[in-house]
Amino acid sequence: MKQVTKIVPREAANVDQDRLSALYLQLGQANAEDVVCRAMEELALRLSNCDRLYRDLALDELRKGVRSLIAIADQIGMSDVSVVAGHVTACIDNEDATALASTFARLLRIGEKSLFTMWDSQDSII
């Protein structure tokens, strides 16, 4: 009998605290909190939309949606989301369906984990 190993991908999602702190210093506490909250809401909405586009195999629209995640993620220090979104874009451009499947799944995991990390770190910022 062969043994089957189930792989459960786990990786930490890092938030660039320096980028986030700079945003708070630049905008002030109240304005920065507003920007971060709106960006997090928009990121969650776009991740959900990208998931739907992926399932519908609407790759041109998915590419646009994933590219839009990069700007939002960069703004609030979610560099992991930005990097993985770039990898998803490359998979679409290279027409590599296998790599896209795994990389897109990673984007969803990192995106969700980053949102939770950001939410939890809100109290520790400046």
Backbone as ProteinMPNN parsed JSONL, in Angstrom:
{"seq_chain_A": "MKQVTKIVPREAANVDQDRLSALYLQLGQANAEDVVCRAMEELALRLSNCDRLYRDLALDELRKGVRSLIAIADQIGMSDVSVVAGHVTACIDNEDATALASTFARLLRIGEKSLFTMWDSQDSII", "coords_chain_A": {"N_chain_A": [[0.845, -1.173, 0.0], [0.554, 2.182, -0.845], [1.57, 5.269, 0.571], [-0.23, 8.237, 0.966], [0.426, 11.593, 0.88], [-0.82, 14.497, 2.174], [-0.603, 17.751, 1.206], [-0.551, 20.755, 2.815], [-0.567, 23.926, 2.121], [1.162, 26.457, 3.77], [2.056, 29.63, 4.671], [3.575, 32.547, 5.899], [2.065, 35.745, 5.895], [3.315, 38.777, 5.16], [3.267, 42.124, 6.273], [4.345, 45.209, 5.191], [5.576, 47.032, 7.505], [7.032, 49.389, 7.64], [6.253, 50.783, 5.333], [3.558, 51.104, 5.905], [3.681, 52.603, 8.273], [4.854, 54.925, 7.265], [2.769, 55.817, 5.665], [0.885, 56.442, 7.627], [2.26, 58.492, 8.952], [2.418, 60.362, 6.91], [-0.294, 60.915, 6.258], [-1.624, 61.235, 8.637], [-3.27, 59.98, 11.586], [-6.188, 59.522, 11.507], [-6.897, 59.941, 8.757], [-5.187, 58.088, 7.505], [-6.096, 55.682, 8.597], [-8.617, 55.623, 7.438], [-7.926, 55.432, 4.693], [-6.548, 52.979, 4.701], [-8.541, 51.196, 5.601], [-10.472, 51.464, 3.547], [-8.926, 50.579, 1.394], [-8.417, 47.935, 2.154], [-11.028, 46.89, 2.101], [-11.579, 47.198, -0.619], [-9.588, 45.587, -1.707], [-10.368, 43.049, -0.744], [-12.829, 42.816, -2.038], [-12.028, 42.856, -4.738], [-10.371, 40.603, -4.834], [-12.285, 38.614, -4.473], [-13.804, 39.041, -6.777], [-11.858, 38.445, -8.706], [-11.539, 35.737, -8.198], [-14.001, 34.747, -9.075], [-13.777, 35.433, -11.795], [-11.614, 33.826, -12.527], [-12.705, 31.249, -12.171], [-14.613, 31.392, -14.164], [-13.011, 31.372, -16.329], [-12.28, 33.748, -17.57], [-9.856, 35.107, -18.688], [-8.613, 37.472, -19.73], [-9.998, 39.525, -18.435], [-9.464, 38.709, -15.849], [-6.707, 39.136, -15.728], [-6.607, 41.955, -15.804], [-7.965, 42.511, -13.422], [-6.264, 41.332, -11.525], [-3.96, 42.832, -11.913], [-4.862, 45.271, -10.946], [-4.931, 44.745, -8.262], [-2.303, 44.925, -7.477], [-1.535, 47.664, -7.295], [-3.189, 48.55, -5.201], [-2.422, 46.856, -3.095], [0.301, 47.544, -2.84], [0.068, 50.178, -1.95], [-0.738, 49.979, 0.716], [1.179, 48.465, 1.959], [1.158, 45.692, 1.542], [3.125, 43.797, 0.411], [3.635, 41.112, -0.252], [1.26, 40.257, -1.453], [1.272, 41.873, -3.697], [3.581, 40.946, -5.063], [2.924, 38.222, -5.595], [0.63, 38.602, -7.131], [1.797, 39.726, -9.366], [3.146, 37.457, -10.273], [0.966, 35.856, -10.964], [-0.044, 37.33, -13.098], [2.067, 36.979, -14.9], [1.834, 34.233, -15.386], [-0.616, 34.168, -16.722], [0.058, 35.7, -18.975], [1.972, 34.006, -20.097], [0.438, 31.933, -20.836], [0.164, 29.617, -19.267], [-1.53, 27.285, -17.937], [-1.386, 25.397, -15.857], [0.552, 26.412, -14.059], [-0.764, 28.786, -13.519], [-3.037, 27.907, -12.133], [-1.984, 26.973, -9.653], [-0.581, 29.232, -8.787], [-2.524, 31.205, -8.711], [-4.185, 30.166, -6.728], [-2.432, 30.449, -4.624], [-2.291, 33.248, -4.538], [-4.878, 33.864, -3.628], [-4.757, 32.678, -1.07], [-2.606, 34.118, 0.139], [-3.607, 36.689, -0.092], [-5.936, 36.606, 1.535], [-4.762, 35.898, 3.997], [-3.07, 38.108, 4.34], [-4.927, 40.184, 4.6], [-6.113, 39.471, 7.044], [-3.841, 39.648, 8.68], [-3.234, 42.356, 8.411], [-5.534, 43.48, 9.523], [-5.276, 42.573, 12.161], [-2.958, 43.921, 12.872], [-3.608, 46.576, 13.03], [-3.931, 47.873, 15.504], [-1.353, 48.176, 16.428], [-0.016, 50.047, 14.977], [1.574, 53.074, 14.785]], "CA_chain_A": [[0.0, 0.0, 0.0], [1.306, 3.434, -0.911], [1.121, 6.314, 1.487], [-0.558, 9.494, 0.316], [0.717, 12.738, 1.731], [-1.597, 15.683, 1.847], [0.178, 18.972, 1.389], [-1.362, 21.901, 3.208], [0.322, 25.093, 1.998], [1.11, 27.475, 4.824], [3.147, 30.595, 4.648], [3.231, 33.785, 6.589], [1.821, 36.924, 5.066], [3.988, 39.91, 5.793], [2.84, 43.483, 5.953], [5.479, 46.119, 5.275], [5.264, 47.982, 8.568], [7.654, 50.68, 7.32], [5.371, 51.439, 4.355], [2.338, 51.456, 6.617], [4.017, 53.701, 9.182], [5.05, 56.117, 6.435], [1.434, 56.255, 5.27], [0.288, 57.076, 8.803], [2.948, 59.766, 9.187], [2.087, 61.263, 5.814], [-1.71, 61.294, 6.224], [-2.206, 61.386, 9.964], [-3.948, 58.778, 12.078], [-7.566, 59.349, 11.027], [-6.913, 59.79, 7.302], [-4.526, 56.837, 7.147], [-7.017, 54.598, 8.932], [-9.648, 55.634, 6.407], [-7.328, 54.915, 3.461], [-6.246, 51.555, 4.888], [-9.812, 50.452, 5.653], [-11.052, 51.429, 2.205], [-8.072, 49.734, 0.556], [-8.658, 46.542, 2.548], [-12.339, 46.524, 1.564], [-11.447, 47.099, -2.071], [-8.772, 44.412, -1.975], [-11.211, 41.873, -0.508], [-13.819, 42.782, -3.119], [-11.364, 42.511, -5.996], [-9.961, 39.201, -4.745], [-13.491, 37.826, -4.705], [-14.126, 39.192, -8.195], [-10.856, 37.689, -9.456], [-11.863, 34.328, -8.016], [-15.102, 34.473, -10.001], [-13.248, 35.507, -13.162], [-10.791, 32.643, -12.741], [-13.607, 30.104, -12.343], [-15.282, 31.573, -15.456], [-11.947, 31.362, -17.339], [-12.237, 35.059, -18.231], [-8.456, 35.424, -18.387], [-8.284, 38.876, -20.015], [-10.543, 40.308, -17.327], [-8.717, 38.307, -14.651], [-5.423, 39.835, -15.761], [-6.865, 43.342, -15.41], [-8.309, 42.516, -12.006], [-5.066, 41.019, -10.734], [-3.08, 44.012, -12.01], [-5.385, 46.32, -10.062], [-4.585, 44.379, -6.887], [-0.924, 45.316, -7.209], [-1.493, 49.056, -6.85], [-3.836, 48.656, -3.889], [-1.577, 46.172, -2.119], [1.505, 48.365, -2.637], [-0.286, 51.388, -1.217], [-0.885, 49.743, 2.155], [2.258, 47.64, 2.479], [0.958, 44.252, 1.357], [4.064, 43.494, -0.665], [3.49, 39.716, -0.672], [0.127, 40.216, -2.386], [1.73, 42.515, -4.924], [4.522, 40.054, -5.749], [2.212, 37.043, -6.098], [-0.234, 39.082, -8.212], [2.677, 39.828, -10.534], [3.388, 36.096, -10.762], [-0.267, 35.42, -11.625], [-0.063, 38.026, -14.386], [3.042, 36.316, -15.766], [1.256, 32.938, -15.779], [-1.624, 34.46, -17.749], [0.773, 36.13, -20.186], [2.671, 32.85, -20.662], [-0.588, 30.937, -21.151], [0.529, 28.415, -18.521], [-2.711, 27.001, -17.117], [-0.998, 24.658, -14.655], [1.175, 27.372, -13.145], [-1.802, 29.739, -13.132], [-3.895, 27.293, -11.11], [-1.325, 26.97, -8.348], [-0.203, 30.592, -8.405], [-3.742, 31.928, -8.352], [-4.579, 29.662, -5.404], [-1.521, 31.108, -3.667], [-2.721, 34.637, -4.412], [-6.046, 33.898, -2.743], [-4.296, 32.39, 0.305], [-1.805, 35.242, 0.625], [-4.506, 37.84, 0.029], [-6.749, 36.435, 2.739], [-3.866, 35.947, 5.168], [-2.604, 39.493, 4.479], [-6.032, 40.982, 5.136], [-6.208, 39.164, 8.474], [-2.646, 40.207, 9.334], [-3.409, 43.814, 8.443], [-6.588, 43.778, 10.496], [-4.721, 42.347, 13.494], [-1.871, 44.857, 13.162], [-4.108, 47.94, 13.076], [-3.728, 48.475, 16.83], [0.061, 48.388, 16.746], [0.565, 51.055, 14.081], [1.725, 54.43, 15.334]], "C_chain_A": [[0.897, 1.246, 0.0], [0.702, 4.452, 0.043], [0.883, 7.599, 0.693], [-0.311, 10.619, 1.312], [-0.097, 13.923, 1.252], [-0.76, 16.91, 2.168], [-0.78, 20.11, 1.698], [-0.452, 23.126, 3.178], [0.093, 26.1, 3.127], [2.317, 28.379, 4.662], [2.66, 31.862, 5.315], [2.982, 34.881, 5.559], [2.415, 38.114, 5.81], [3.395, 41.222, 5.326], [4.048, 44.376, 6.168], [5.147, 47.224, 6.28], [5.878, 49.351, 8.309], [6.775, 51.466, 6.343], [4.104, 51.932, 5.036], [2.574, 52.63, 7.569], [4.207, 55.006, 8.424], [3.707, 56.691, 5.992], [0.76, 56.983, 6.425], [0.945, 58.418, 9.108], [2.556, 60.806, 8.141], [0.656, 61.791, 5.923], [-2.306, 61.624, 7.589], [-3.048, 60.168, 10.305], [-5.32, 58.551, 11.432], [-7.622, 59.116, 9.518], [-6.281, 58.476, 6.859], [-5.424, 55.647, 7.462], [-8.124, 54.487, 7.886], [-9.127, 55.027, 5.106], [-7.092, 53.409, 3.573], [-7.533, 50.729, 4.893], [-10.458, 50.353, 4.282], [-10.246, 50.53, 1.274], [-8.283, 48.254, 0.882], [-10.003, 46.052, 2.012], [-12.261, 46.298, 0.053], [-10.633, 45.864, -2.46], [-9.594, 43.131, -1.806], [-12.232, 41.712, -1.629], [-13.192, 42.329, -4.434], [-10.84, 41.074, -5.992], [-11.142, 38.282, -5.036], [-13.884, 37.867, -6.184], [-13.146, 38.394, -9.058], [-11.11, 36.186, -9.347], [-12.982, 33.925, -8.975], [-14.608, 34.47, -11.439], [-12.393, 34.281, -13.485], [-11.678, 31.42, -12.999], [-14.351, 30.171, -13.682], [-14.296, 31.52, -16.636], [-11.922, 32.634, -18.182], [-10.843, 35.654, -17.989], [-8.061, 36.868, -18.691], [-8.777, 39.774, -18.88], [-9.822, 39.98, -16.021], [-7.384, 39.042, -14.592], [-5.58, 41.284, -15.306], [-7.156, 43.434, -13.909], [-7.11, 42.271, -11.116], [-4.094, 42.198, -10.768], [-3.562, 45.125, -11.081], [-5.094, 46.017, -8.591], [-3.194, 44.889, -6.505], [-0.851, 46.73, -6.655], [-2.081, 49.221, -5.45], [-2.943, 48.048, -2.819], [-0.314, 46.983, -1.816], [1.215, 49.58, -1.765], [-0.297, 51.171, 0.292], [0.112, 48.72, 2.7], [2.056, 46.141, 2.385], [1.825, 43.778, 0.192], [3.96, 42.046, -1.14], [2.358, 39.571, -1.691], [0.557, 40.783, -3.732], [2.65, 41.594, -5.735], [3.792, 38.859, -6.362], [1.251, 37.443, -7.227], [0.572, 39.258, -9.498], [2.979, 38.46, -11.133], [2.159, 35.549, -11.488], [-0.361, 36.057, -13.01], [0.891, 37.355, -15.374], [2.508, 34.969, -16.252], [0.198, 33.128, -16.862], [-0.94, 34.826, -19.061], [1.464, 34.966, -20.886], [1.726, 31.714, -21.055], [-0.275, 29.578, -20.528], [-0.579, 28.107, -17.516], [-2.364, 26.282, -15.821], [-0.386, 25.593, -13.625], [0.149, 28.386, -12.651], [-2.667, 29.171, -12.017], [-3.239, 27.356, -9.736], [-0.988, 28.381, -7.874], [-1.427, 31.414, -8.017], [-4.26, 31.47, -6.988], [-3.707, 30.294, -4.324], [-1.917, 32.565, -3.465], [-3.919, 34.753, -3.472], [-5.648, 33.648, -1.287], [-3.558, 33.574, 0.9], [-2.68, 36.473, 0.823], [-5.333, 37.763, 1.296], [-5.895, 36.561, 4.0], [-3.379, 37.382, 5.407], [-3.697, 40.393, 5.038], [-6.194, 40.737, 6.631], [-5.033, 39.752, 9.247], [-2.772, 41.714, 9.472], [-4.443, 44.197, 9.488], [-6.042, 43.651, 11.915], [-3.649, 43.384, 13.859], [-2.349, 46.305, 13.289], [-3.847, 48.612, 14.429], [-2.292, 48.817, 17.12], [0.727, 49.451, 15.891], [0.474, 52.422, 14.731], [0.664, 54.793, 16.326]], "O_chain_A": [[1.866, 1.333, 0.754], [-0.505, 4.482, 0.28], [1.698, 7.989, -0.143], [-0.791, 10.582, 2.445], [-0.062, 14.295, 0.079], [-0.272, 17.067, 3.287], [-1.703, 20.389, 0.933], [0.338, 23.341, 4.097], [-1.033, 26.526, 3.387], [3.452, 27.918, 4.534], [1.473, 32.189, 5.285], [3.61, 34.926, 4.501], [2.046, 38.404, 6.948], [3.069, 41.405, 4.153], [4.701, 44.307, 7.209], [4.515, 48.223, 5.936], [5.313, 50.368, 8.711], [6.578, 52.67, 6.509], [3.636, 53.04, 4.775], [1.751, 53.542, 7.653], [3.776, 56.066, 8.88], [3.53, 57.908, 5.95], [0.134, 58.024, 6.225], [0.263, 59.374, 9.48], [2.386, 61.984, 8.454], [0.415, 62.978, 5.705], [-3.376, 62.227, 7.674], [-3.48, 59.424, 9.424], [-5.569, 57.484, 10.87], [-8.307, 58.206, 9.05], [-6.781, 57.822, 5.944], [-5.502, 54.705, 6.674], [-8.517, 53.386, 7.5], [-9.803, 54.205, 4.487], [-7.401, 52.657, 2.649], [-7.599, 49.677, 4.257], [-10.937, 49.288, 3.892], [-10.816, 49.805, 0.459], [-8.32, 47.418, -0.021], [-10.104, 44.927, 1.524], [-12.81, 45.331, -0.475], [-10.959, 45.179, -3.43], [-9.517, 42.23, -2.641], [-12.468, 40.604, -2.11], [-13.766, 41.512, -5.155], [-10.86, 40.402, -7.024], [-11.009, 37.294, -5.758], [-14.25, 36.846, -6.765], [-13.549, 37.746, -10.023], [-10.91, 35.452, -10.314], [-12.909, 32.874, -9.613], [-14.982, 33.595, -12.22], [-12.449, 33.761, -14.599], [-11.433, 30.653, -13.929], [-14.681, 29.138, -14.265], [-14.702, 31.611, -17.795], [-11.584, 32.597, -19.365], [-10.677, 36.578, -17.193], [-7.243, 37.437, -17.968], [-8.063, 40.668, -18.425], [-9.596, 40.859, -15.189], [-6.977, 39.516, -13.531], [-4.779, 41.781, -14.515], [-6.654, 44.322, -13.221], [-6.95, 42.916, -10.08], [-3.475, 42.52, -9.754], [-2.749, 45.841, -10.496], [-5.019, 46.932, -7.77], [-2.946, 45.24, -5.351], [-0.178, 46.97, -5.653], [-1.533, 49.945, -4.619], [-2.729, 48.646, -1.765], [0.089, 47.093, -0.658], [2.039, 49.961, -0.934], [0.082, 52.057, 1.058], [-0.092, 48.171, 3.782], [2.728, 45.388, 3.09], [1.321, 43.409, -0.868], [4.177, 41.777, -2.322], [2.491, 38.844, -2.675], [0.236, 40.225, -4.781], [2.506, 41.482, -6.953], [4.021, 38.524, -7.524], [1.083, 36.687, -8.184], [0.08, 38.97, -10.589], [3.058, 38.315, -12.353], [2.286, 34.863, -12.503], [-0.72, 35.391, -13.981], [0.558, 37.185, -16.547], [2.712, 34.606, -17.411], [0.123, 32.344, -17.807], [-1.309, 34.328, -20.125], [1.539, 34.931, -22.114], [2.16, 30.671, -21.544], [-0.425, 28.534, -21.164], [-0.567, 28.603, -16.389], [-2.989, 26.534, -14.791], [-0.763, 25.567, -12.454], [0.19, 28.797, -11.492], [-2.994, 29.876, -11.062], [-3.879, 27.752, -8.762], [-1.099, 28.682, -6.685], [-1.365, 32.227, -7.095], [-4.718, 32.285, -6.188], [-4.188, 30.631, -3.242], [-1.882, 33.064, -2.34], [-3.963, 35.642, -2.622], [-6.139, 34.32, -0.38], [-3.84, 33.991, 2.023], [-2.513, 37.212, 1.794], [-5.425, 38.734, 2.047], [-6.269, 37.25, 4.949], [-3.287, 37.819, 6.554], [-3.423, 41.268, 5.86], [-6.389, 41.679, 7.4], [-5.209, 40.291, 10.34], [-2.456, 42.282, 10.518], [-4.239, 45.139, 10.253], [-6.303, 44.5, 12.768], [-3.461, 43.685, 15.037], [-1.551, 47.179, 13.628], [-3.571, 49.81, 14.475], [-2.02, 49.663, 17.972], [1.914, 49.728, 16.062], [-0.593, 52.852, 15.168], [0.673, 55.901, 16.862]]}, "name": "protein", "num_of_chains": 1, "seq": "MKQVTKIVPREAANVDQDRLSALYLQLGQANAEDVVCRAMEELALRLSNCDRLYRDLALDELRKGVRSLIAIADQIGMSDVSVVAGHVTACIDNEDATALASTFARLLRIGEKSLFTMWDSQDSII"}
